[in-house]
Amino acid sequence: MPALGLGRDLAIDLGTANVLVYARGRGVVVDEPAVVALDAMSGRMVAVGGEAKAMMGRTPPRLRTIRPMRAGVITDFETTERLIRYLMKKAHGGLAKPRLVVAVPSGLTGVERRAVRDACFQAGARDVYLLEEPLAAAIGAGLPVHEPIGSMVVDVGGGTTETAVISLGGMVTVSATRVGGNDLDDTIQSYIKKEYALAIGETTAERLKIAVASAFPQMEETKAEVRGSDLVTGLPRTVLVDSSELRRATDEPVRQILETVKASLDGCPPELAGDVMDNGIIVTGGGALLTGLDELIRHETGMPVHMCEDPLRTVVAGAGLCVEEFDTVRSVLTEASR
């Protein structure tokens, strides 16, 4: 097979919360929220990424903002196709049909994988290769995935959490749950609504999660003001929320993430478990930025836990390395034929 064309071939992390594109020889060229704004009447795409996310909760009736991916699965095929076409054009100007390496959750069904493949081909890709996200994260984190050494990665995305023990280029054990950072936002919205009779938007909940929420008790608890719409009067109102109550509010999804980690460890062969104990667990993904999540995993498993330097870009970095060194790492890719 001929080598991939410099600059024409792309790696995409098609995430629930964010989409990132890596161009061969140029690095990450697109890093945008996975949000699209559409004209409700014509269906025309009005805005994509950060511009569309800024519109969330603020649009008039003629506009609507959507996330075409949920829990790592395409929920709006046509919009996803248009999003991929937009990403490819933004990455290389639309001058050529690129080959794509697309990072996908390991737990996708055959139908869901075909939906990703078809959306990429419809968007103009020449060839499509799928790479499972735990492998992409491990490659991006610089783990020795092709050696006979057990490496464990925990990838907490916006819609899914996947944990895997990897050795000799394959996943020996893998465990996944369709729970991620977006579920934390949802539980925070529900908690504020129930406890304070206050309605807040998705963006406000996300900001509150980043500023205040934590998965493990901290030496100094933090507080933040939250402004929303009073469910009784309909008027704007502000309340003060602290990190301890948000920790209780998000306990269920955090526990589901933790159980996924334990499930991978439970199925790990003894020799590889010893490697993981020596080398530690690598935590990555946007959801891993939840304060104290690494401390909670360390406390509950007794294993060393290390946070990636750039958790938001680890998966696309791994997929990008596959674009750069295609012939060397092709064994970890699945070719998606038309």
Sequence and secondary structure as in RCSB ss.txt:
>XXXX:A:sequence
MPALGLGRDLAIDLGTANVLVYARGRGVVVDEPAVVALDAMSGRMVAVGGEAKAMMGRTPPRLRTIRPMRAGVIT
DFETTERLIRYLMKKAHGGLAKPRLVVAVPSGLTGVERRAVRDACFQAGARDVYLLEEPLAAAIGAGLPVHEPIG
SMVVDVGGGTTETAVISLGGMVTVSATRVGGNDLDDTIQSYIKKEYALAIGETTAERLKIAVASAFPQMEETKAE
VRGSDLVTGLPRTVLVDSSELRRATDEPVRQILETVKASLDGCPPELAGDVMDNGIIVTGGGALLTGLDELIRHE
TGMPVHMCEDPLRTVVAGAGLCVEEFDTVRSVLTEASR
>XXXX:A:secstr
     TTT EEEEE SSEEEEEETTTEEEEEEES EEEETTT  EEEETHHHHHHTT   TTEEEE SEETTEES
 HHHHHHHHHHHHHHHHTT S  EEEEEE TT  HHHHHHHHHHHHHTT SEEEEEEHHHHHHHHTT  TTSSS 
EEEEEE SS EEEEEEETTEEEEEEEES  HHHHHHHHHHHHHHHH EE  HHHHHHHHHHT BSS  SS  EEE
EEEEETTT SEEEEEEEHHHHHHHTHHHHHHHHHHHHHHHHTS HHHHHHHHHH EEEESGGGGSBTHHHHHHHH
H S EEE SSTTTHHHHHHHHHHHTHHHHGGG EEE  
